[in-house]
């Protein structure tokens, strides 16, 4: 159980980082709400690759929507 909690916390931290990077990308490229960056466009902003520790799939979504993980319970509030 503690391992599952740690994995959930790590995934949520990754989603927060993804959101921050996504917003930075939007500011630097004069993008707005409906624009959706690709992971390739965001890659230069990361020091190392991010991903869900239990192999969930991240969906970046538009700037106006938060990034999500395919694993239930792995989400930003």
C-alpha positions in Angstrom: 0.0 0.0 0.0 2.7 2.6 0.8 4.3 1.8 -2.6 1.0 2.5 -4.4 0.7 5.8 -2.6 4.2 6.8 -3.5 3.5 6.0 -7.2 0.4 8.1 -7.1 2.2 11.0 -5.5 5.0 10.7 -8.2 2.5 10.6 -11.0 0.7 13.7 -9.7 4.0 15.5 -9.3 4.8 14.6 -12.9 1.3 16.0 -14.0 2.0 19.2 -12.2 5.4 19.5 -14.0 3.7 18.8 -17.3 1.2 21.5 -16.6 3.9 24.0 -15.8 5.9 23.2 -18.9 2.7 23.3 -21.0 1.9 26.8 -19.7 5.5 28.0 -20.3 5.4 26.6 -23.8 2.1 28.6 -24.4 3.6 31.8 -23.2 6.8 31.5 -25.2 4.9 30.6 -28.4 2.0 33.0 -28.0 -0.5 30.2 -27.8 -3.9 30.3 -26.1 -6.6 28.1 -24.6 -7.5 25.7 -27.4 -3.9 25.1 -28.6 -2.4 21.7 -27.8 1.3 21.2 -27.7 2.9 17.8 -28.6 5.2 16.0 -26.3 8.0 16.6 -28.9 7.4 20.4 -28.5 7.5 20.1 -24.7 10.6 17.8 -24.6 13.2 20.7 -24.5 11.6 21.9 -21.3 12.2 18.7 -19.4 15.6 17.8 -17.8 14.6 14.1 -18.0 11.7 12.2 -19.4 8.5 12.0 -17.3 5.9 9.3 -17.2 3.5 7.6 -14.9 5.5 5.1 -12.6 2.9 2.4 -13.3 2.8 2.9 -17.0 -0.3 5.1 -17.3 -0.6 7.2 -20.4 -0.5 11.0 -20.1 -2.8 13.1 -22.3 -1.5 16.6 -22.6 -4.8 18.3 -23.6 -5.3 21.9 -24.6 -3.7 24.8 -22.7 -7.1 25.5 -21.1 -7.5 21.9 -19.9 -5.3 20.1 -17.4 -3.1 17.1 -18.4 -4.5 13.7 -17.4 -3.2 10.2 -16.6 -5.0 7.1 -17.8 -4.8 5.5 -14.3 -7.8 6.2 -12.0 -6.9 8.3 -9.0 -3.9 9.8 -10.8 -5.2 13.3 -11.4 -4.7 16.9 -10.5 -7.4 18.6 -8.3 
